[in-house]
């Protein structure tokens, strides 16, 4: 797969200018080790009902491909989706950011939070 090389990197360098330190949490570019947590979040039909899959859990394979594309965006465009990590844990709770849609030549705003973190 063309994205496999992105899933081999696991840098969590917080001196990276793409890392945002905010009160209560950090937003950082995705890394390969986010796969398990993202797959867990997207396995919840309550969460995915607000995503394009409309309530159908997203498979681990599709999660892997999407994560790799999130990582590729940072490398190719210098922007993308940030993984949201609370300061009380090292486990991601979701993501937000921008994704370029080549077929439309537009940028899309994405966000998703694990159900436990809904307001």
Phi and psi restraints in degrees (range 20) as a CNS / XPLOR table:
assign (resid 1 and name C) (resid 2 and name N)
       (resid 2 and name CA) (resid 2 and name C) 1.0 -70.0 20.0 2
assign (resid 2 and name N) (resid 2 and name CA)
       (resid 2 and name C) (resid 3 and name N) 1.0 -20.4 20.0 2
assign (resid 2 and name C) (resid 3 and name N)
       (resid 3 and name CA) (resid 3 and name C) 1.0 -92.5 20.0 2
assign (resid 3 and name N) (resid 3 and name CA)
       (resid 3 and name C) (resid 4 and name N) 1.0 -8.4 20.0 2
assign (resid 3 and name C) (resid 4 and name N)
       (resid 4 and name CA) (resid 4 and name C) 1.0 -54.5 20.0 2
assign (resid 4 and name N) (resid 4 and name CA)
       (resid 4 and name C) (resid 5 and name N) 1.0 -35.5 20.0 2
assign (resid 4 and name C) (resid 5 and name N)
       (resid 5 and name CA) (resid 5 and name C) 1.0 -65.2 20.0 2
assign (resid 5 and name N) (resid 5 and name CA)
       (resid 5 and name C) (resid 6 and name N) 1.0 -27.6 20.0 2
assign (resid 5 and name C) (resid 6 and name N)
       (resid 6 and name CA) (resid 6 and name C) 1.0 -72.8 20.0 2
assign (resid 6 and name N) (resid 6 and name CA)
       (resid 6 and name C) (resid 7 and name N) 1.0 -29.2 20.0 2
assign (resid 6 and name C) (resid 7 and name N)
       (resid 7 and name CA) (resid 7 and name C) 1.0 -81.0 20.0 2
assign (resid 7 and name N) (resid 7 and name CA)
       (resid 7 and name C) (resid 8 and name N) 1.0 3.0 20.0 2
assign (resid 7 and name C) (resid 8 and name N)
       (resid 8 and name CA) (resid 8 and name C) 1.0 -96.7 20.0 2
assign (resid 8 and name N) (resid 8 and name CA)
       (resid 8 and name C) (resid 9 and name N) 1.0 -4.6 20.0 2
assign (resid 8 and name C) (resid 9 and name N)
       (resid 9 and name CA) (resid 9 and name C) 1.0 -103.0 20.0 2
assign (resid 9 and name N) (resid 9 and name CA)
       (resid 9 and name C) (resid 10 and name N) 1.0 143.3 20.0 2
assign (resid 9 and name C) (resid 10 and name N)
       (resid 10 and name CA) (resid 10 and name C) 1.0 -140.3 20.0 2
assign (resid 10 and name N) (resid 10 and name CA)
       (resid 10 and name C) (resid 11 and name N) 1.0 34.7 20.0 2
assign (resid 10 and name C) (resid 11 and name N)
       (resid 11 and name CA) (resid 11 and name C) 1.0 -69.8 20.0 2
assign (resid 11 and name N) (resid 11 and name CA)
       (resid 11 and name C) (resid 12 and name N) 1.0 133.1 20.0 2
assign (resid 11 and name C) (resid 12 and name N)
       (resid 12 and name CA) (resid 12 and name C) 1.0 -123.5 20.0 2
assign (resid 12 and name N) (resid 12 and name CA)
       (resid 12 and name C) (resid 13 and name N) 1.0 38.5 20.0 2
assign (resid 12 and name C) (resid 13 and name N)
       (resid 13 and name CA) (resid 13 and name C) 1.0 -64.4 20.0 2
assign (resid 13 and name N) (resid 13 and name CA)
       (resid 13 and name C) (resid 14 and name N) 1.0 108.3 20.0 2
assign (resid 13 and name C) (resid 14 and name N)
       (resid 14 and name CA) (resid 14 and name C) 1.0 -81.1 20.0 2
assign (resid 14 and name N) (resid 14 and name CA)
       (resid 14 and name C) (resid 15 and name N) 1.0 -0.8 20.0 2
assign (resid 14 and name C) (resid 15 and name N)
       (resid 15 and name CA) (resid 15 and name C) 1.0 -87.9 20.0 2
assign (resid 15 and name N) (resid 15 and name CA)
       (resid 15 and name C) (resid 16 and name N) 1.0 -4.9 20.0 2
assign (resid 15 and name C) (resid 16 and name N)
       (resid 16 and name CA) (resid 16 and name C) 1.0 -59.8 20.0 2
assign (resid 16 and name N) (resid 16 and name CA)
       (resid 16 and name C) (resid 17 and name N) 1.0 134.0 20.0 2
assign (resid 16 and name C) (resid 17 and name N)
       (resid 17 and name CA) (resid 17 and name C) 1.0 -68.7 20.0 2
assign (resid 17 and name N) (resid 17 and name CA)
       (resid 17 and name C) (resid 18 and name N) 1.0 -11.9 20.0 2
assign (resid 17 and name C) (resid 18 and name N)
       (resid 18 and name CA) (resid 18 and name C) 1.0 -87.3 20.0 2
assign (resid 18 and name N) (resid 18 and name CA)
       (resid 18 and name C) (resid 19 and name N) 1.0 -0.8 20.0 2
assign (resid 18 and name C) (resid 19 and name N)
       (resid 19 and name CA) (resid 19 and name C) 1.0 -94.5 20.0 2
assign (resid 19 and name N) (resid 19 and name CA)
       (resid 19 and name C) (resid 20 and name N) 1.0 129.3 20.0 2
assign (resid 19 and name C) (resid 20 and name N)
       (resid 20 and name CA) (resid 20 and name C) 1.0 -107.7 20.0 2
assign (resid 20 and name N) (resid 20 and name CA)
       (resid 20 and name C) (resid 21 and name N) 1.0 119.1 20.0 2
assign (resid 20 and name C) (resid 21 and name N)
       (resid 21 and name CA) (resid 21 and name C) 1.0 -96.6 20.0 2
assign (resid 21 and name N) (resid 21 and name CA)
       (resid 21 and name C) (resid 22 and name N) 1.0 115.5 20.0 2
assign (resid 21 and name C) (resid 22 and name N)
       (resid 22 and name CA) (resid 22 and name C) 1.0 -122.9 20.0 2
assign (resid 22 and name N) (resid 22 and name CA)
       (resid 22 and name C) (resid 23 and name N) 1.0 159.6 20.0 2
assign (resid 22 and name C) (resid 23 and name N)
       (resid 23 and name CA) (resid 23 and name C) 1.0 -57.1 20.0 2
assign (resid 23 and name N) (resid 23 and name CA)
       (resid 23 and name C) (resid 24 and name N) 1.0 118.5 20.0 2
assign (resid 23 and name C) (resid 24 and name N)
       (resid 24 and name CA) (resid 24 and name C) 1.0 93.8 20.0 2
assign (resid 24 and name N) (resid 24 and name CA)
       (resid 24 and name C) (resid 25 and name N) 1.0 -17.6 20.0 2
assign (resid 24 and name C) (resid 25 and name N)
       (resid 25 and name CA) (resid 25 and name C) 1.0 -161.9 20.0 2
assign (resid 25 and name N) (resid 25 and name CA)
       (resid 25 and name C) (resid 26 and name N) 1.0 167.3 20.0 2
assign (resid 25 and name C) (resid 26 and name N)
       (resid 26 and name CA) (resid 26 and name C) 1.0 -118.8 20.0 2
assign (resid 26 and name N) (resid 26 and name CA)
       (resid 26 and name C) (resid 27 and name N) 1.0 142.4 20.0 2
assign (resid 26 and name C) (resid 27 and name N)
       (resid 27 and name CA) (resid 27 and name C) 1.0 -117.0 20.0 2
assign (resid 27 and name N) (resid 27 and name CA)
       (resid 27 and name C) (resid 28 and name N) 1.0 124.8 20.0 2
assign (resid 27 and name C) (resid 28 and name N)
       (resid 28 and name CA) (resid 28 and name C) 1.0 -139.8 20.0 2
assign (resid 28 and name N) (resid 28 and name CA)
       (resid 28 and name C) (resid 29 and name N) 1.0 157.7 20.0 2
assign (resid 28 and name C) (resid 29 and name N)
       (resid 29 and name CA) (resid 29 and name C) 1.0 -60.3 20.0 2
assign (resid 29 and name N) (resid 29 and name CA)
       (resid 29 and name C) (resid 30 and name N) 1.0 153.6 20.0 2
assign (resid 29 and name C) (resid 30 and name N)
       (resid 30 and name CA) (resid 30 and name C) 1.0 -69.0 20.0 2
assign (resid 30 and name N) (resid 30 and name CA)
       (resid 30 and name C) (resid 31 and name N) 1.0 152.5 20.0 2
assign (resid 30 and name C) (resid 31 and name N)
       (resid 31 and name CA) (resid 31 and name C) 1.0 -131.1 20.0 2
assign (resid 31 and name N) (resid 31 and name CA)
       (resid 31 and name C) (resid 32 and name N) 1.0 163.2 20.0 2
assign (resid 31 and name C) (resid 32 and name N)
       (resid 32 and name CA) (resid 32 and name C) 1.0 -57.1 20.0 2
assign (resid 32 and name N) (resid 32 and name CA)
       (resid 32 and name C) (resid 33 and name N) 1.0 -36.1 20.0 2
assign (resid 32 and name C) (resid 33 and name N)
       (resid 33 and name CA) (resid 33 and name C) 1.0 -71.9 20.0 2
assign (resid 33 and name N) (resid 33 and name CA)
       (resid 33 and name C) (resid 34 and name N) 1.0 -2.8 20.0 2
assign (resid 33 and name C) (resid 34 and name N)
       (resid 34 and name CA) (resid 34 and name C) 1.0 -76.5 20.0 2
assign (resid 34 and name N) (resid 34 and name CA)
       (resid 34 and name C) (resid 35 and name N) 1.0 -10.4 20.0 2
assign (resid 34 and name C) (resid 35 and name N)
       (resid 35 and name CA) (resid 35 and name C) 1.0 -56.4 20.0 2
assign (resid 35 and name N) (resid 35 and name CA)
       (resid 35 and name C) (resid 36 and name N) 1.0 -50.0 20.0 2
assign (resid 35 and name C) (resid 36 and name N)
       (resid 36 and name CA) (resid 36 and name C) 1.0 -59.3 20.0 2
assign (resid 36 and name N) (resid 36 and name CA)
       (resid 36 and name C) (resid 37 and name N) 1.0 -45.7 20.0 2
assign (resid 36 and name C) (resid 37 and name N)
       (resid 37 and name CA) (resid 37 and name C) 1.0 -69.4 20.0 2
assign (resid 37 and name N) (resid 37 and name CA)
       (resid 37 and name C) (resid 38 and name N) 1.0 -42.1 20.0 2
assign (resid 37 and name C) (resid 38 and name N)
       (resid 38 and name CA) (resid 38 and name C) 1.0 -63.4 20.0 2
assign (resid 38 and name N) (resid 38 and name CA)
       (resid 38 and name C) (resid 39 and name N) 1.0 -40.5 20.0 2
assign (resid 38 and name C) (resid 39 and name N)
       (resid 39 and name CA) (resid 39 and name C) 1.0 -62.7 20.0 2
assign (resid 39 and name N) (resid 39 and name CA)
       (resid 39 and name C) (resid 40 and name N) 1.0 -38.3 20.0 2
assign (resid 39 and name C) (resid 40 and name N)
       (resid 40 and name CA) (resid 40 and name C) 1.0 -65.2 20.0 2
assign (resid 40 and name N) (resid 40 and name CA)
       (resid 40 and name C) (resid 41 and name N) 1.0 -44.9 20.0 2
assign (resid 40 and name C) (resid 41 and name N)
       (resid 41 and name CA) (resid 41 and name C) 1.0 -62.4 20.0 2
assign (resid 41 and name N) (resid 41 and name CA)
       (resid 41 and name C) (resid 42 and name N) 1.0 -45.6 20.0 2
assign (resid 41 and name C) (resid 42 and name N)
       (resid 42 and name CA) (resid 42 and name C) 1.0 -77.3 20.0 2
assign (resid 42 and name N) (resid 42 and name CA)
       (resid 42 and name C) (resid 43 and name N) 1.0 -6.4 20.0 2
assign (resid 42 and name C) (resid 43 and name N)
       (resid 43 and name CA) (resid 43 and name C) 1.0 -80.7 20.0 2
assign (resid 43 and name N) (resid 43 and name CA)
       (resid 43 and name C) (resid 44 and name N) 1.0 -12.1 20.0 2
assign (resid 43 and name C) (resid 44 and name N)
       (resid 44 and name CA) (resid 44 and name C) 1.0 -86.1 20.0 2
assign (resid 44 and name N) (resid 44 and name CA)
       (resid 44 and name C) (resid 45 and name N) 1.0 113.5 20.0 2
assign (resid 44 and name C) (resid 45 and name N)
       (resid 45 and name CA) (resid 45 and name C) 1.0 -61.3 20.0 2
assign (resid 45 and name N) (resid 45 and name CA)
       (resid 45 and name C) (resid 46 and name N) 1.0 -27.3 20.0 2
assign (resid 45 and name C) (resid 46 and name N)
       (resid 46 and name CA) (resid 46 and name C) 1.0 -63.3 20.0 2
assign (resid 46 and name N) (resid 46 and name CA)
       (resid 46 and name C) (resid 47 and name N) 1.0 -38.8 20.0 2
assign (resid 46 and name C) (resid 47 and name N)
       (resid 47 and name CA) (resid 47 and name C) 1.0 -73.6 20.0 2
assign (resid 47 and name N) (resid 47 and name CA)
       (resid 47 and name C) (resid 48 and name N) 1.0 -46.4 20.0 2
assign (resid 47 and name C) (resid 48 and name N)
       (resid 48 and name CA) (resid 48 and name C) 1.0 -74.1 20.0 2
assign (resid 48 and name N) (resid 48 and name CA)
       (resid 48 and name C) (resid 49 and name N) 1.0 -10.5 20.0 2
assign (resid 48 and name C) (resid 49 and name N)
       (resid 49 and name CA) (resid 49 and name C) 1.0 -65.5 20.0 2
assign (resid 49 and name N) (resid 49 and name CA)
       (resid 49 and name C) (resid 50 and name N) 1.0 -18.7 20.0 2
assign (resid 49 and name C) (resid 50 and name N)
       (resid 50 and name CA) (resid 50 and name C) 1.0 -98.4 20.0 2
assign (resid 50 and name N) (resid 50 and name CA)
       (resid 50 and name C) (resid 51 and name N) 1.0 2.5 20.0 2
assign (resid 50 and name C) (resid 51 and name N)
       (resid 51 and name CA) (resid 51 and name C) 1.0 -105.5 20.0 2
assign (resid 51 and name N) (resid 51 and name CA)
       (resid 51 and name C) (resid 52 and name N) 1.0 169.4 20.0 2
assign (resid 51 and name C) (resid 52 and name N)
       (resid 52 and name CA) (resid 52 and name C) 1.0 -56.0 20.0 2
assign (resid 52 and name N) (resid 52 and name CA)
       (resid 52 and name C) (resid 53 and name N) 1.0 -21.2 20.0 2
assign (resid 52 and name C) (resid 53 and name N)
       (resid 53 and name CA) (resid 53 and name C) 1.0 -76.0 20.0 2
assign (resid 53 and name N) (resid 53 and name CA)
       (resid 53 and name C) (resid 54 and name N) 1.0 -7.2 20.0 2
assign (resid 53 and name C) (resid 54 and name N)
       (resid 54 and name CA) (resid 54 and name C) 1.0 51.3 20.0 2
assign (resid 54 and name N) (resid 54 and name CA)
       (resid 54 and name C) (resid 55 and name N) 1.0 50.0 20.0 2
assign (resid 54 and name C) (resid 55 and name N)
       (resid 55 and name CA) (resid 55 and name C) 1.0 97.5 20.0 2
assign (resid 55 and name N) (resid 55 and name CA)
       (resid 55 and name C) (resid 56 and name N) 1.0 -8.3 20.0 2
assign (resid 55 and name C) (resid 56 and name N)
       (resid 56 and name CA) (resid 56 and name C) 1.0 -87.6 20.0 2
assign (resid 56 and name N) (resid 56 and name CA)
       (resid 56 and name C) (resid 57 and name N) 1.0 124.2 20.0 2
assign (resid 56 and name C) (resid 57 and name N)
       (resid 57 and name CA) (resid 57 and name C) 1.0 -55.2 20.0 2
assign (resid 57 and name N) (resid 57 and name CA)
       (resid 57 and name C) (resid 58 and name N) 1.0 146.6 20.0 2
assign (resid 57 and name C) (resid 58 and name N)
       (resid 58 and name CA) (resid 58 and name C) 1.0 -94.0 20.0 2
assign (resid 58 and name N) (resid 58 and name CA)
       (resid 58 and name C) (resid 59 and name N) 1.0 130.0 20.0 2
assign (resid 58 and name C) (resid 59 and name N)
       (resid 59 and name CA) (resid 59 and name C) 1.0 -64.0 20.0 2
assign (resid 59 and name N) (resid 59 and name CA)
       (resid 59 and name C) (resid 60 and name N) 1.0 157.1 20.0 2
assign (resid 59 and name C) (resid 60 and name N)
       (resid 60 and name CA) (resid 60 and name C) 1.0 -60.2 20.0 2
assign (resid 60 and name N) (resid 60 and name CA)
       (resid 60 and name C) (resid 61 and name N) 1.0 -39.2 20.0 2
assign (resid 60 and name C) (resid 61 and name N)
       (resid 61 and name CA) (resid 61 and name C) 1.0 -63.6 20.0 2
assign (resid 61 and name N) (resid 61 and name CA)
       (resid 61 and name C) (resid 62 and name N) 1.0 -44.2 20.0 2
assign (resid 61 and name C) (resid 62 and name N)
       (resid 62 and name CA) (resid 62 and name C) 1.0 -68.1 20.0 2
assign (resid 62 and name N) (resid 62 and name CA)
       (resid 62 and name C) (resid 63 and name N) 1.0 -32.9 20.0 2
assign (resid 62 and name C) (resid 63 and name N)
       (resid 63 and name CA) (resid 63 and name C) 1.0 -64.2 20.0 2
assign (resid 63 and name N) (resid 63 and name CA)
       (resid 63 and name C) (resid 64 and name N) 1.0 -43.6 20.0 2
assign (resid 63 and name C) (resid 64 and name N)
       (resid 64 and name CA) (resid 64 and name C) 1.0 -59.9 20.0 2
assign (resid 64 and name N) (resid 64 and name CA)
       (resid 64 and name C) (resid 65 and name N) 1.0 -45.5 20.0 2
assign (resid 64 and name C) (resid 65 and name N)
       (resid 65 and name CA) (resid 65 and name C) 1.0 -63.7 20.0 2
assign (resid 65 and name N) (resid 65 and name CA)
       (resid 65 and name C) (resid 66 and name N) 1.0 -41.8 20.0 2
assign (resid 65 and name C) (resid 66 and name N)
       (resid 66 and name CA) (resid 66 and name C) 1.0 -67.5 20.0 2
assign (resid 66 and name N) (resid 66 and name CA)
       (resid 66 and name C) (resid 67 and name N) 1.0 -43.5 20.0 2
assign (resid 66 and name C) (resid 67 and name N)
       (resid 67 and name CA) (resid 67 and name C) 1.0 -58.6 20.0 2
assign (resid 67 and name N) (resid 67 and name CA)
       (resid 67 and name C) (resid 68 and name N) 1.0 -44.4 20.0 2
assign (resid 67 and name C) (resid 68 and name N)
       (resid 68 and name CA) (resid 68 and name C) 1.0 -61.9 20.0 2
assign (resid 68 and name N) (resid 68 and name CA)
       (resid 68 and name C) (resid 69 and name N) 1.0 -38.2 20.0 2
assign (resid 68 and name C) (resid 69 and name N)
       (resid 69 and name CA) (resid 69 and name C) 1.0 -69.6 20.0 2
assign (resid 69 and name N) (resid 69 and name CA)
       (resid 69 and name C) (resid 70 and name N) 1.0 -34.2 20.0 2
assign (resid 69 and name C) (resid 70 and name N)
       (resid 70 and name CA) (resid 70 and name C) 1.0 -61.0 20.0 2
assign (resid 70 and name N) (resid 70 and name CA)
       (resid 70 and name C) (resid 71 and name N) 1.0 -43.4 20.0 2
assign (resid 70 and name C) (resid 71 and name N)
       (resid 71 and name CA) (resid 71 and name C) 1.0 -67.2 20.0 2
assign (resid 71 and name N) (resid 71 and name CA)
       (resid 71 and name C) (resid 72 and name N) 1.0 -40.8 20.0 2
assign (resid 71 and name C) (resid 72 and name N)
       (resid 72 and name CA) (resid 72 and name C) 1.0 -62.3 20.0 2
assign (resid 72 and name N) (resid 72 and name CA)
       (resid 72 and name C) (resid 73 and name N) 1.0 -37.4 20.0 2
assign (resid 72 and name C) (resid 73 and name N)
       (resid 73 and name CA) (resid 73 and name C) 1.0 -58.8 20.0 2
assign (resid 73 and name N) (resid 73 and name CA)
       (resid 73 and name C) (resid 74 and name N) 1.0 -42.9 20.0 2
assign (resid 73 and name C) (resid 74 and name N)
       (resid 74 and name CA) (resid 74 and name C) 1.0 -61.7 20.0 2
assign (resid 74 and name N) (resid 74 and name CA)
       (resid 74 and name C) (resid 75 and name N) 1.0 -40.5 20.0 2
assign (resid 74 and name C) (resid 75 and name N)
       (resid 75 and name CA) (resid 75 and name C) 1.0 -70.0 20.0 2
assign (resid 75 and name N) (resid 75 and name CA)
       (resid 75 and name C) (resid 76 and name N) 1.0 -43.0 20.0 2
assign (resid 75 and name C) (resid 76 and name N)
       (resid 76 and name CA) (resid 76 and name C) 1.0 -83.3 20.0 2
assign (resid 76 and name N) (resid 76 and name CA)
       (resid 76 and name C) (resid 77 and name N) 1.0 -35.4 20.0 2
assign (resid 76 and name C) (resid 77 and name N)
       (resid 77 and name CA) (resid 77 and name C) 1.0 -113.2 20.0 2
assign (resid 77 and name N) (resid 77 and name CA)
       (resid 77 and name C) (resid 78 and name N) 1.0 -16.3 20.0 2
assign (resid 77 and name C) (resid 78 and name N)
       (resid 78 and name CA) (resid 78 and name C) 1.0 79.5 20.0 2
assign (resid 78 and name N) (resid 78 and name CA)
       (resid 78 and name C) (resid 79 and name N) 1.0 9.1 20.0 2
assign (resid 78 and name C) (resid 79 and name N)
       (resid 79 and name CA) (resid 79 and name C) 1.0 -150.1 20.0 2
assign (resid 79 and name N) (resid 79 and name CA)
       (resid 79 and name C) (resid 80 and name N) 1.0 168.9 20.0 2
assign (resid 79 and name C) (resid 80 and name N)
       (resid 80 and name CA) (resid 80 and name C) 1.0 168.6 20.0 2
assign (resid 80 and name N) (resid 80 and name CA)
       (resid 80 and name C) (resid 81 and name N) 1.0 -147.3 20.0 2
assign (resid 80 and name C) (resid 81 and name N)
       (resid 81 and name CA) (resid 81 and name C) 1.0 -92.6 20.0 2
assign (resid 81 and name N) (resid 81 and name CA)
       (resid 81 and name C) (resid 82 and name N) 1.0 133.1 20.0 2
assign (resid 81 and name C) (resid 82 and name N)
       (resid 82 and name CA) (resid 82 and name C) 1.0 -95.9 20.0 2
assign (resid 82 and name N) (resid 82 and name CA)
       (resid 82 and name C) (resid 83 and name N) 1.0 143.9 20.0 2
assign (resid 82 and name C) (resid 83 and name N)
       (resid 83 and name CA) (resid 83 and name C) 1.0 -89.1 20.0 2
assign (resid 83 and name N) (resid 83 and name CA)
       (resid 83 and name C) (resid 84 and name N) 1.0 134.5 20.0 2
assign (resid 83 and name C) (resid 84 and name N)
       (resid 84 and name CA) (resid 84 and name C) 1.0 -98.9 20.0 2
assign (resid 84 and name N) (resid 84 and name CA)
       (resid 84 and name C) (resid 85 and name N) 1.0 123.3 20.0 2
assign (resid 84 and name C) (resid 85 and name N)
       (resid 85 and name CA) (resid 85 and name C) 1.0 -126.8 20.0 2
assign (resid 85 and name N) (resid 85 and name CA)
       (resid 85 and name C) (resid 86 and name N) 1.0 121.2 20.0 2
assign (resid 85 and name C) (resid 86 and name N)
       (resid 86 and name CA) (resid 86 and name C) 1.0 -70.6 20.0 2
assign (resid 86 and name N) (resid 86 and name CA)
       (resid 86 and name C) (resid 87 and name N) 1.0 152.5 20.0 2
assign (resid 86 and name C) (resid 87 and name N)
       (resid 87 and name CA) (resid 87 and name C) 1.0 -67.9 20.0 2
assign (resid 87 and name N) (resid 87 and name CA)
       (resid 87 and name C) (resid 88 and name N) 1.0 -17.0 20.0 2
assign (resid 87 and name C) (resid 88 and name N)
       (resid 88 and name CA) (resid 88 and name C) 1.0 -84.9 20.0 2
assign (resid 88 and name N) (resid 88 and name CA)
       (resid 88 and name C) (resid 89 and name N) 1.0 -2.1 20.0 2
assign (resid 88 and name C) (resid 89 and name N)
       (resid 89 and name CA) (resid 89 and name C) 1.0 -154.7 20.0 2
assign (resid 89 and name N) (resid 89 and name CA)
       (resid 89 and name C) (resid 90 and name N) 1.0 163.4 20.0 2
assign (resid 89 and name C) (resid 90 and name N)
       (resid 90 and name CA) (resid 90 and name C) 1.0 -101.1 20.0 2
assign (resid 90 and name N) (resid 90 and name CA)
       (resid 90 and name C) (resid 91 and name N) 1.0 1.0 20.0 2
assign (resid 90 and name C) (resid 91 and name N)
       (resid 91 and name CA) (resid 91 and name C) 1.0 -90.4 20.0 2
assign (resid 91 and name N) (resid 91 and name CA)
       (resid 91 and name C) (resid 92 and name N) 1.0 125.8 20.0 2
assign (resid 91 and name C) (resid 92 and name N)
       (resid 92 and name CA) (resid 92 and name C) 1.0 -59.3 20.0 2
assign (resid 92 and name N) (resid 92 and name CA)
       (resid 92 and name C) (resid 93 and name N) 1.0 145.4 20.0 2
assign (resid 92 and name C) (resid 93 and name N)
       (resid 93 and name CA) (resid 93 and name C) 1.0 -111.4 20.0 2
assign (resid 93 and name N) (resid 93 and name CA)
       (resid 93 and name C) (resid 94 and name N) 1.0 -5.2 20.0 2
assign (resid 93 and name C) (resid 94 and name N)
       (resid 94 and name CA) (resid 94 and name C) 1.0 161.5 20.0 2
assign (resid 94 and name N) (resid 94 and name CA)
       (resid 94 and name C) (resid 95 and name N) 1.0 -158.4 20.0 2
assign (resid 94 and name C) (resid 95 and name N)
       (resid 95 and name CA) (resid 95 and name C) 1.0 -155.7 20.0 2
assign (resid 95 and name N) (resid 95 and name CA)
       (resid 95 and name C) (resid 96 and name N) 1.0 162.6 20.0 2
assign (resid 95 and name C) (resid 96 and name N)
       (resid 96 and name CA) (resid 96 and name C) 1.0 -158.7 20.0 2
assign (resid 96 and name N) (resid 96 and name CA)
       (resid 96 and name C) (resid 97 and name N) 1.0 157.0 20.0 2
assign (resid 96 and name C) (resid 97 and name N)
       (resid 97 and name CA) (resid 97 and name C) 1.0 152.5 20.0 2
assign (resid 97 and name N) (resid 97 and name CA)
       (resid 97 and name C) (resid 98 and name N) 1.0 -158.1 20.0 2
assign (resid 97 and name C) (resid 98 and name N)
       (resid 98 and name CA) (resid 98 and name C) 1.0 -118.5 20.0 2
assign (resid 98 and name N) (resid 98 and name CA)
       (resid 98 and name C) (resid 99 and name N) 1.0 142.9 20.0 2
assign (resid 98 and name C) (resid 99 and name N)
       (resid 99 and name CA) (resid 99 and name C) 1.0 -133.1 20.0 2
assign (resid 99 and name N) (resid 99 and name CA)
       (resid 99 and name C) (resid 100 and name N) 1.0 130.1 20.0 2
assign (resid 99 and name C) (resid 100 and name N)
       (resid 100 and name CA) (resid 100 and name C) 1.0 -80.5 20.0 2
assign (resid 100 and name N) (resid 100 and name CA)
       (resid 100 and name C) (resid 101 and name N) 1.0 130.5 20.0 2
assign (resid 100 and name C) (resid 101 and name N)
       (resid 101 and name CA) (resid 101 and name C) 1.0 -105.7 20.0 2
assign (resid 101 and name N) (resid 101 and name CA)
       (resid 101 and name C) (resid 102 and name N) 1.0 97.3 20.0 2
assign (resid 101 and name C) (resid 102 and name N)
       (resid 102 and name CA) (resid 102 and name C) 1.0 -59.3 20.0 2
assign (resid 102 and name N) (resid 102 and name CA)
       (resid 102 and name C) (resid 103 and name N) 1.0 -39.8 20.0 2
assign (resid 102 and name C) (resid 103 and name N)
       (resid 103 and name CA) (resid 103 and name C) 1.0 -64.5 20.0 2
assign (resid 103 and name N) (resid 103 and name CA)
       (resid 103 and name C) (resid 104 and name N) 1.0 -24.3 20.0 2
assign (resid 103 and name C) (resid 104 and name N)
       (resid 104 and name CA) (resid 104 and name C) 1.0 -107.9 20.0 2
assign (resid 104 and name N) (resid 104 and name CA)
       (resid 104 and name C) (resid 105 and name N) 1.0 -8.7 20.0 2
assign (resid 104 and name C) (resid 105 and name N)
       (resid 105 and name CA) (resid 105 and name C) 1.0 52.7 20.0 2
assign (resid 105 and name N) (resid 105 and name CA)
       (resid 105 and name C) (resid 106 and name N) 1.0 46.6 20.0 2
assign (resid 105 and name C) (resid 106 and name N)
       (resid 106 and name CA) (resid 106 and name C) 1.0 -135.7 20.0 2
assign (resid 106 and name N) (resid 106 and name CA)
       (resid 106 and name C) (resid 107 and name N) 1.0 164.1 20.0 2
assign (resid 106 and name C) (resid 107 and name N)
       (resid 107 and name CA) (resid 107 and name C) 1.0 -110.5 20.0 2
assign (resid 107 and name N) (resid 107 and name CA)
       (resid 107 and name C) (resid 108 and name N) 1.0 135.2 20.0 2
assign (resid 107 and name C) (resid 108 and name N)
       (resid 108 and name CA) (resid 108 and name C) 1.0 -110.8 20.0 2
assign (resid 108 and name N) (resid 108 and name CA)
       (resid 108 and name C) (resid 109 and name N) 1.0 141.5 20.0 2
assign (resid 108 and name C) (resid 109 and name N)
       (resid 109 and name CA) (resid 109 and name C) 1.0 -91.3 20.0 2
assign (resid 109 and name N) (resid 109 and name CA)
       (resid 109 and name C) (resid 110 and name N) 1.0 127.5 20.0 2
assign (resid 109 and name C) (resid 110 and name N)
       (resid 110 and name CA) (resid 110 and name C) 1.0 -119.4 20.0 2
assign (resid 110 and name N) (resid 110 and name CA)
       (resid 110 and name C) (resid 111 and name N) 1.0 148.2 20.0 2
assign (resid 110 and name C) (resid 111 and name N)
       (resid 111 and name CA) (resid 111 and name C) 1.0 -159.8 20.0 2
assign (resid 111 and name N) (resid 111 and name CA)
       (resid 111 and name C) (resid 112 and name N) 1.0 152.8 20.0 2
assign (resid 111 and name C) (resid 112 and name N)
       (resid 112 and name CA) (resid 112 and name C) 1.0 -163.4 20.0 2
assign (resid 112 and name N) (resid 112 and name CA)
       (resid 112 and name C) (resid 113 and name N) 1.0 134.8 20.0 2
assign (resid 112 and name C) (resid 113 and name N)
       (resid 113 and name CA) (resid 113 and name C) 1.0 -126.7 20.0 2
assign (resid 113 and name N) (resid 113 and name CA)
       (resid 113 and name C) (resid 114 and name N) 1.0 144.7 20.0 2
assign (resid 113 and name C) (resid 114 and name N)
       (resid 114 and name CA) (resid 114 and name C) 1.0 -57.9 20.0 2
assign (resid 114 and name N) (resid 114 and name CA)
       (resid 114 and name C) (resid 115 and name N) 1.0 144.7 20.0 2
assign (resid 114 and name C) (resid 115 and name N)
       (resid 115 and name CA) (resid 115 and name C) 1.0 -55.1 20.0 2
assign (resid 115 and name N) (resid 115 and name CA)
       (resid 115 and name C) (resid 116 and name N) 1.0 -35.6 20.0 2
assign (resid 115 and name C) (resid 116 and name N)
       (resid 116 and name CA) (resid 116 and name C) 1.0 -60.5 20.0 2
assign (resid 116 and name N) (resid 116 and name CA)
       (resid 116 and name C) (resid 117 and name N) 1.0 -16.5 20.0 2
assign (resid 116 and name C) (resid 117 and name N)
       (resid 117 and name CA) (resid 117 and name C) 1.0 -108.7 20.0 2
assign (resid 117 and name N) (resid 117 and name CA)
       (resid 117 and name C) (resid 118 and name N) 1.0 10.0 20.0 2
assign (resid 117 and name C) (resid 118 and name N)
       (resid 118 and name CA) (resid 118 and name C) 1.0 -71.3 20.0 2
assign (resid 118 and name N) (resid 118 and name CA)
       (resid 118 and name C) (resid 119 and name N) 1.0 146.3 20.0 2
